[in-house]
Amino acid sequence: MKQEYSDIANYFQDLARKHKEIKEFKRYELDELLSNAMFACYPALVLEGFDFDFSGSSPDNVLKNRTGGFNIVIPCNINNAEERTQTLDHLETIGDQFIMKIAKDKKERHPLLTTFDLSSIEGIHFANPAHGIVFCRYTFTLRTKIVEDLSVWE
């Protein structure tokens, strides 16, 4: 299956809509989350853009590797250690729910996730003291075979 950024964004927007707790879906880059991201409702799911590179051992097996991430965002008084700890625990719980849903969709052969490698997922906590939010960022890689289209050449 050809994989576009819009396919990934639509998939995550659909996940956000279906999750009973997520109240808002946004598309921001990490630097925006750390500086000026604004939200109307929480918790929020934020999808980042994807970097990509290519790999393959032969011309007939070229893979596009898209690396990106999603973030779960919640407001928090980060100066209150107990509140911050409880909020980070809650963020991880929601993030784990998303990972398990992605794993379920992969098992059910969702076309976007056929080459999704669960072992590529990494998570890290962040805080934006200026906006009073904390978030858990999950990064991962999606791999797809590039479909050859020679019709564009003379």
MARMARTOR-895641 format. One line per field, with one value per atom (N, C-alpha, C): residue number from 1; residue in one letter; x, y, z; chain. Coordinates in steps of 0.1 Angstrom, whole numbers, plus 5000, padded with zeros to 4 digits. Atoms other than C-alpha are relative to their C-alpha. Example, Ala and Ser with C-alpha at 12.3 -4.5 7.8 and 13.67 -1.06 7.14 Angstrom:
residues 2
vomi: (1; 1; 1; 2; 2; 2)
setor: (A; A; A; S; S; S)
u: (5009; 5123; 5009; 4991; 5137; 4992)
v: (4988; 4955; 5012; 4989; 4989; 5011)
w: (5000; 5078; 5000; 5000; 5071; 5008)
torro: (A; A; A; A; A; A)
END
This chain:
residues 154
vomi: (1; 1; 1; 2; 2; 2; 3; 3; 3; 4; 4; 4; 5; 5; 5; 6; 6; 6; 7; 7; 7; 8; 8; 8; 9; 9; 9; 10; 10; 10; 11; 11; 11; 12; 12; 12; 13; 13; 13; 14; 14; 14; 15; 15; 15; 16; 16; 16; 17; 17; 17; 18; 18; 18; 19; 19; 19; 20; 20; 20; 21; 21; 21; 22; 22; 22; 23; 23; 23; 24; 24; 24; 25; 25; 25; 26; 26; 26; 27; 27; 27; 28; 28; 28; 29; 29; 29; 30; 30; 30; 31; 31; 31; 32; 32; 32; 33; 33; 33; 34; 34; 34; 35; 35; 35; 36; 36; 36; 37; 37; 37; 38; 38; 38; 39; 39; 39; 40; 40; 40; 41; 41; 41; 42; 42; 42; 43; 43; 43; 44; 44; 44; 45; 45; 45; 46; 46; 46; 47; 47; 47; 48; 48; 48; 49; 49; 49; 50; 50; 50; 51; 51; 51; 52; 52; 52; 53; 53; 53; 54; 54; 54; 55; 55; 55; 56; 56; 56; 57; 57; 57; 58; 58; 58; 59; 59; 59; 60; 60; 60; 61; 61; 61; 62; 62; 62; 63; 63; 63; 64; 64; 64; 65; 65; 65; 66; 66; 66; 67; 67; 67; 68; 68; 68; 69; 69; 69; 70; 70; 70; 71; 71; 71; 72; 72; 72; 73; 73; 73; 74; 74; 74; 75; 75; 75; 76; 76; 76; 77; 77; 77; 78; 78; 78; 79; 79; 79; 80; 80; 80; 81; 81; 81; 82; 82; 82; 83; 83; 83; 84; 84; 84; 85; 85; 85; 86; 86; 86; 87; 87; 87; 88; 88; 88; 89; 89; 89; 90; 90; 90; 91; 91; 91; 92; 92; 92; 93; 93; 93; 94; 94; 94; 95; 95; 95; 96; 96; 96; 97; 97; 97; 98; 98; 98; 99; 99; 99; 100; 100; 100; 101; 101; 101; 102; 102; 102; 103; 103; 103; 104; 104; 104; 105; 105; 105; 106; 106; 106; 107; 107; 107; 108; 108; 108; 109; 109; 109; 110; 110; 110; 111; 111; 111; 112; 112; 112; 113; 113; 113; 114; 114; 114; 115; 115; 115; 116; 116; 116; 117; 117; 117; 118; 118; 118; 119; 119; 119; 120; 120; 120; 121; 121; 121; 122; 122; 122; 123; 123; 123; 124; 124; 124; 125; 125; 125; 126; 126; 126; 127; 127; 127; 128; 128; 128; 129; 129; 129; 130; 130; 130; 131; 131; 131; 132; 132; 132; 133; 133; 133; 134; 134; 134; 135; 135; 135; 136; 136; 136; 137; 137; 137; 138; 138; 138; 139; 139; 139; 140; 140; 140; 141; 141; 141; 142; 142; 142; 143; 143; 143; 144; 144; 144; 145; 145; 145; 146; 146; 146; 147; 147; 147; 148; 148; 148; 149; 149; 149; 150; 150; 150; 151; 151; 151; 152; 152; 152; 153; 153; 153; 154; 154; 154)
setor: (M; M; M; K; K; K; Q; Q; Q; E; E; E; Y; Y; Y; S; S; S; D; D; D; I; I; I; A; A; A; N; N; N; Y; Y; Y; F; F; F; Q; Q; Q; D; D; D; L; L; L; A; A; A; R; R; R; K; K; K; H; H; H; K; K; K; E; E; E; I; I; I; K; K; K; E; E; E; F; F; F; K; K; K; R; R; R; Y; Y; Y; E; E; E; L; L; L; D; D; D; E; E; E; L; L; L; L; L; L; S; S; S; N; N; N; A; A; A; M; M; M; F; F; F; A; A; A; C; C; C; Y; Y; Y; P; P; P; A; A; A; L; L; L; V; V; V; L; L; L; E; E; E; G; G; G; F; F; F; D; D; D; F; F; F; D; D; D; F; F; F; S; S; S; G; G; G; S; S; S; S; S; S; P; P; P; D; D; D; N; N; N; V; V; V; L; L; L; K; K; K; N; N; N; R; R; R; T; T; T; G; G; G; G; G; G; F; F; F; N; N; N; I; I; I; V; V; V; I; I; I; P; P; P; C; C; C; N; N; N; I; I; I; N; N; N; N; N; N; A; A; A; E; E; E; E; E; E; R; R; R; T; T; T; Q; Q; Q; T; T; T; L; L; L; D; D; D; H; H; H; L; L; L; E; E; E; T; T; T; I; I; I; G; G; G; D; D; D; Q; Q; Q; F; F; F; I; I; I; M; M; M; K; K; K; I; I; I; A; A; A; K; K; K; D; D; D; K; K; K; K; K; K; E; E; E; R; R; R; H; H; H; P; P; P; L; L; L; L; L; L; T; T; T; T; T; T; F; F; F; D; D; D; L; L; L; S; S; S; S; S; S; I; I; I; E; E; E; G; G; G; I; I; I; H; H; H; F; F; F; A; A; A; N; N; N; P; P; P; A; A; A; H; H; H; G; G; G; I; I; I; V; V; V; F; F; F; C; C; C; R; R; R; Y; Y; Y; T; T; T; F; F; F; T; T; T; L; L; L; R; R; R; T; T; T; K; K; K; I; I; I; V; V; V; E; E; E; D; D; D; L; L; L; S; S; S; V; V; V; W; W; W; E; E; E)
u: (5008; 5000; 5009; 4993; 5013; 4996; 5002; 5016; 5003; 4998; 5012; 4999; 5002; 5014; 4986; 5015; 4977; 4994; 5005; 4970; 5003; 4996; 4989; 4992; 5007; 4973; 4985; 5014; 4938; 4998; 5001; 4945; 5000; 4999; 4956; 4989; 5012; 4928; 4988; 5010; 4904; 5002; 4997; 4921; 4996; 5003; 4917; 4985; 5015; 4880; 4994; 5006; 4873; 5004; 4996; 4892; 4991; 5010; 4868; 5005; 4995; 4891; 5007; 4994; 4909; 4990; 5010; 4892; 5004; 4996; 4913; 5011; 4989; 4935; 5006; 4993; 4962; 5012; 4987; 4992; 5010; 4989; 5023; 5013; 4986; 5060; 5004; 4995; 5080; 5003; 4996; 5094; 4988; 5012; 5059; 4994; 5005; 5048; 5008; 4991; 5078; 5000; 4999; 5072; 4986; 5013; 5037; 4988; 5012; 5012; 4988; 5012; 4977; 4989; 5010; 4948; 4987; 5013; 4911; 4996; 5004; 4906; 5011; 4990; 4926; 4993; 4987; 4938; 4999; 4999; 4950; 5009; 4991; 4965; 5007; 4993; 4992; 5008; 4992; 5006; 5011; 4989; 5040; 5001; 4997; 5052; 5010; 4991; 5074; 5012; 4988; 5110; 5000; 4999; 5118; 5013; 4988; 5147; 4997; 5003; 5151; 5010; 4991; 5166; 4996; 5003; 5167; 5013; 4988; 5192; 5000; 5000; 5182; 4990; 5009; 5164; 4986; 5014; 5133; 4994; 5005; 5130; 5004; 4997; 5132; 4989; 5010; 5116; 5001; 5001; 5105; 4998; 5001; 5111; 4995; 5005; 5089; 5001; 4998; 5099; 4993; 5007; 5076; 4995; 5005; 5055; 4987; 5012; 5025; 5002; 4999; 5021; 4986; 5012; 4995; 5003; 4997; 4992; 4989; 5010; 4976; 5006; 4995; 4978; 5005; 4995; 4997; 5008; 4992; 5012; 5014; 4987; 5048; 5008; 4993; 5060; 4995; 5005; 5039; 5004; 4994; 5059; 4989; 5010; 5029; 4991; 5009; 5006; 5007; 4993; 5033; 5002; 4998; 5040; 4987; 5013; 5003; 4996; 5003; 4999; 5008; 4992; 5028; 4996; 5006; 5014; 4988; 5012; 4981; 5003; 4996; 4998; 5005; 4995; 5016; 4988; 5012; 4983; 4993; 5006; 4967; 5008; 4990; 4998; 5000; 5000; 4998; 4987; 5013; 4961; 5001; 4998; 4971; 5009; 4991; 5000; 4992; 5007; 4977; 4990; 5009; 4951; 5007; 4992; 4978; 5004; 4996; 4990; 4988; 5012; 4954; 4997; 5003; 4949; 5011; 4990; 4982; 4997; 5003; 4971; 4988; 5012; 4938; 5003; 4995; 4959; 4995; 5002; 4952; 5010; 4990; 4969; 5011; 4989; 4988; 5010; 4992; 5003; 5007; 4995; 5014; 5015; 4985; 5051; 5004; 4998; 5047; 5008; 4992; 5074; 4998; 5002; 5063; 5012; 4987; 5099; 5006; 4994; 5106; 4994; 5006; 5084; 5009; 4993; 5101; 4992; 5007; 5086; 5008; 4993; 5098; 4991; 5008; 5083; 5006; 4996; 5084; 4991; 5008; 5072; 5001; 5000; 5063; 4995; 5004; 5064; 4993; 5006; 5054; 4985; 5014; 5021; 4993; 5006; 5016; 4995; 5004; 5015; 5011; 4990; 5033; 4995; 5004; 5033; 5009; 4992; 5045; 5000; 4998; 5060; 5004; 4997; 5060; 5005; 4995; 5082; 5000; 5000; 5081; 5003; 4997; 5089; 4990; 5008; 5066; 5008; 4993; 5081; 4991; 5009; 5065; 5009; 4993; 5078; 4995; 5004; 5078; 4996; 5005; 5057; 5006; 4994; 5074; 4990; 5009; 5057; 5008; 4992; 5075; 4992; 5008; 5046; 5003; 4997; 5059; 5013; 4988; 5091; 4997; 5001; 5094; 5008)
v: (4988; 5000; 5012; 4987; 5035; 5007; 4994; 5054; 5015; 4986; 5092; 5005; 4994; 5115; 5002; 4998; 5122; 4987; 5013; 5085; 4998; 5001; 5086; 5009; 4990; 5118; 4996; 5004; 5105; 4989; 5011; 5073; 5005; 4995; 5092; 5009; 4991; 5117; 4991; 5010; 5087; 4994; 5005; 5072; 5010; 4989; 5105; 5001; 4999; 5107; 4988; 5012; 5071; 4999; 5002; 5074; 5008; 4994; 5082; 5012; 4989; 5105; 5012; 4989; 5125; 5010; 4989; 5159; 5008; 4991; 5175; 4993; 5005; 5165; 5012; 4989; 5188; 4994; 5004; 5186; 5011; 4991; 5203; 4993; 5006; 5197; 5002; 5000; 5191; 5014; 4986; 5227; 5008; 4992; 5241; 4996; 5005; 5219; 5006; 4995; 5232; 5015; 4986; 5268; 5007; 4992; 5280; 4993; 5008; 5252; 5005; 4996; 5262; 4989; 5009; 5239; 5005; 4996; 5244; 4990; 5011; 5210; 4990; 5010; 5183; 4987; 5003; 5156; 5002; 4998; 5163; 4990; 5009; 5140; 5009; 4991; 5158; 4991; 5008; 5142; 5009; 4992; 5154; 4996; 5003; 5155; 4988; 5011; 5126; 5003; 5000; 5125; 4987; 5013; 5098; 4999; 5004; 5080; 4987; 5011; 5051; 4989; 5012; 5016; 4989; 5012; 4984; 4994; 5007; 4958; 4999; 5002; 4958; 5011; 4990; 4982; 4996; 5004; 4961; 4998; 5001; 4963; 5013; 4987; 5000; 5003; 4997; 5009; 5015; 4987; 5043; 4998; 5001; 5046; 5014; 4987; 5073; 4999; 4999; 5083; 5012; 4989; 5105; 4996; 5002; 5106; 5006; 4994; 5114; 5003; 4995; 5132; 5000; 4998; 5130; 5012; 4988; 5164; 5003; 4997; 5173; 5012; 4989; 5205; 4995; 5004; 5203; 5011; 4991; 5224; 4992; 5008; 5211; 5003; 4997; 5227; 4992; 5009; 5203; 4986; 5013; 5171; 4988; 5011; 5148; 5001; 4998; 5163; 4996; 5003; 5160; 4985; 5014; 5124; 4993; 5006; 5115; 5003; 4996; 5134; 4992; 5008; 5116; 4985; 5014; 5082; 4999; 5000; 5092; 5001; 4999; 5102; 4987; 5013; 5069; 4990; 5009; 5050; 5003; 4996; 5069; 4995; 5004; 5063; 4985; 5015; 5026; 4996; 5003; 5025; 5002; 4998; 5040; 4989; 5010; 5016; 4986; 5013; 4986; 5000; 4999; 4999; 4999; 5001; 5003; 4985; 5014; 4967; 4992; 5008; 4954; 5003; 4997; 4972; 4993; 5007; 4957; 4985; 5014; 4923; 4997; 5001; 4929; 5004; 4997; 4938; 5013; 4986; 4975; 5003; 4998; 4984; 5010; 4990; 5013; 4994; 5005; 4991; 4987; 5013; 4960; 4998; 5001; 4968; 5008; 4992; 4987; 4991; 5008; 4975; 5005; 4996; 4977; 5003; 4998; 4975; 5013; 4987; 5008; 5012; 4990; 5027; 5004; 4995; 5049; 5012; 4990; 5072; 5009; 4991; 5103; 5010; 4990; 5128; 5014; 4986; 5166; 5009; 4990; 5197; 5013; 4986; 5232; 5009; 4992; 5253; 5013; 4987; 5285; 4998; 5003; 5269; 4991; 5009; 5246; 4987; 5013; 5214; 4990; 5011; 5181; 4991; 5009; 5155; 4989; 5012; 5121; 4998; 5001; 5118; 4986; 5014; 5084; 5002; 5000; 5081; 4985; 5013; 5052; 5001; 5000; 5042; 4991; 5008; 5030; 4998; 5003; 5012; 4995; 5005; 5007; 4999; 5002; 4994; 5011; 4991; 5020; 4993; 5007; 5010; 5007; 4994; 5015; 5004; 4995; 5037; 5006; 4995; 5040; 5008; 4993; 5057; 5015; 4986; 5091; 5003; 4998; 5086; 4998; 5001; 5091; 4988)
w: (5000; 5000; 5000; 5000; 4991; 5013; 4988; 5023; 5000; 5000; 5025; 5014; 4987; 5055; 5003; 4997; 5051; 5005; 4995; 5056; 5015; 4986; 5089; 5008; 4993; 5100; 5002; 4999; 5092; 5010; 4991; 5111; 5015; 4986; 5143; 5003; 4997; 5140; 5003; 4997; 5139; 5014; 4987; 5169; 5011; 4990; 5188; 5002; 5000; 5179; 5008; 4994; 5191; 5015; 4986; 5224; 5009; 4992; 5252; 5008; 4991; 5271; 4992; 5008; 5243; 4996; 5003; 5238; 4988; 5011; 5211; 4992; 5009; 5181; 4993; 5006; 5168; 4992; 5007; 5144; 5004; 4997; 5159; 4999; 4999; 5158; 5014; 4986; 5190; 5004; 4996; 5190; 5003; 4998; 5188; 5014; 4987; 5218; 5011; 4990; 5237; 5001; 4999; 5229; 5000; 5001; 5218; 4997; 5003; 5214; 5009; 4992; 5225; 4998; 5001; 5233; 5007; 4994; 5240; 5011; 4992; 5257; 5003; 4996; 5275; 5004; 5006; 5272; 4985; 5014; 5237; 4994; 5007; 5211; 4989; 5009; 5190; 4991; 5010; 5158; 4994; 5006; 5146; 4985; 5014; 5110; 5001; 5001; 5098; 4992; 5008; 5087; 4992; 5006; 5062; 4993; 5007; 5047; 4992; 5009; 5023; 5003; 4998; 5026; 4990; 5009; 5006; 4995; 5004; 4995; 4985; 5015; 4958; 4994; 5006; 4933; 5000; 5000; 4934; 5014; 4986; 4972; 5008; 4994; 4981; 5010; 4989; 5014; 5004; 4994; 5027; 5015; 4986; 5064; 5006; 4994; 5081; 5015; 4985; 5116; 5005; 4994; 5136; 5014; 4987; 5167; 5003; 4994; 5187; 5014; 4986; 5220; 5007; 4991; 5248; 5009; 4993; 5264; 5011; 4989; 5298; 5008; 4992; 5319; 5014; 4988; 5351; 5007; 4992; 5379; 5002; 4999; 5373; 5012; 4988; 5405; 5012; 4990; 5425; 4996; 5004; 5425; 5000; 5000; 5435; 4988; 5012; 5408; 4987; 5012; 5382; 4999; 5000; 5391; 4996; 5003; 5390; 4985; 5013; 5357; 4990; 5009; 5341; 5000; 5000; 5352; 4991; 5008; 5336; 4985; 5014; 5304; 4995; 5004; 5302; 4998; 5001; 5308; 4986; 5012; 5279; 4988; 5011; 5257; 4998; 5001; 5265; 4993; 5007; 5254; 4985; 5014; 5221; 4994; 5005; 5216; 4999; 5001; 5224; 4988; 5011; 5199; 4987; 5012; 5172; 4998; 5001; 5180; 4996; 5004; 5177; 4985; 5014; 5144; 4991; 5008; 5131; 5000; 5000; 5142; 4991; 5009; 5123; 4986; 5014; 5092; 4994; 5005; 5090; 4989; 5010; 5057; 5003; 4996; 5072; 5009; 4989; 5099; 4997; 5003; 5081; 5003; 4998; 5085; 5013; 4988; 5118; 5010; 4991; 5142; 5014; 4987; 5178; 5008; 4993; 5190; 4996; 5004; 5172; 5009; 4992; 5198; 5011; 4988; 5223; 5006; 4993; 5249; 5009; 4991; 5268; 5005; 4994; 5292; 4996; 5002; 5285; 5008; 4993; 5303; 4993; 5005; 5290; 5012; 4988; 5322; 4996; 5004; 5303; 4998; 5003; 5293; 5010; 4989; 5323; 4995; 5005; 5303; 5001; 5002; 5304; 4989; 5010; 5277; 4999; 5003; 5268; 4985; 5015; 5233; 4997; 5005; 5215; 4986; 5013; 5185; 4994; 5006; 5160; 4985; 5015; 5124; 4993; 5009; 5097; 4987; 5013; 5067; 4990; 5011; 5033; 4988; 5013; 5000; 4991; 5010; 4973; 4988; 5012; 4944; 4987; 5012; 4911; 4990; 5010; 4886; 4989; 5011; 4853; 4990; 5010; 4835; 5000; 5000; 4845; 4992; 5008; 4824; 4985; 5015; 4786; 4996)
torro: (A; A; A; A; A; A; A; A; A; A; A; A; A; A; A; A; A; A; A; A; A; A; A; A; A; A; A; A; A; A; A; A; A; A; A; A; A; A; A; A; A; A; A; A; A; A; A; A; A; A; A; A; A; A; A; A; A; A; A; A; A; A; A; A; A; A; A; A; A; A; A; A; A; A; A; A; A; A; A; A; A; A; A; A; A; A; A; A; A; A; A; A; A; A; A; A; A; A; A; A; A; A; A; A; A; A; A; A; A; A; A; A; A; A; A; A; A; A; A; A; A; A; A; A; A; A; A; A; A; A; A; A; A; A; A; A; A; A; A; A; A; A; A; A; A; A; A; A; A; A; A; A; A; A; A; A; A; A; A; A; A; A; A; A; A; A; A; A; A; A; A; A; A; A; A; A; A; A; A; A; A; A; A; A; A; A; A; A; A; A; A; A; A; A; A; A; A; A; A; A; A; A; A; A; A; A; A; A; A; A; A; A; A; A; A; A; A; A; A; A; A; A; A; A; A; A; A; A; A; A; A; A; A; A; A; A; A; A; A; A; A; A; A; A; A; A; A; A; A; A; A; A; A; A; A; A; A; A; A; A; A; A; A; A; A; A; A; A; A; A; A; A; A; A; A; A; A; A; A; A; A; A; A; A; A; A; A; A; A; A; A; A; A; A; A; A; A; A; A; A; A; A; A; A; A; A; A; A; A; A; A; A; A; A; A; A; A; A; A; A; A; A; A; A; A; A; A; A; A; A; A; A; A; A; A; A; A; A; A; A; A; A; A; A; A; A; A; A; A; A; A; A; A; A; A; A; A; A; A; A; A; A; A; A; A; A; A; A; A; A; A; A; A; A; A; A; A; A; A; A; A; A; A; A; A; A; A; A; A; A; A; A; A; A; A; A; A; A; A; A; A; A; A; A; A; A; A; A; A; A; A; A; A; A; A; A; A; A; A; A; A; A; A; A; A; A; A; A; A; A; A; A; A; A; A; A; A; A; A; A; A; A; A; A; A; A; A; A; A; A; A; A; A; A; A; A; A; A; A; A; A; A)
END
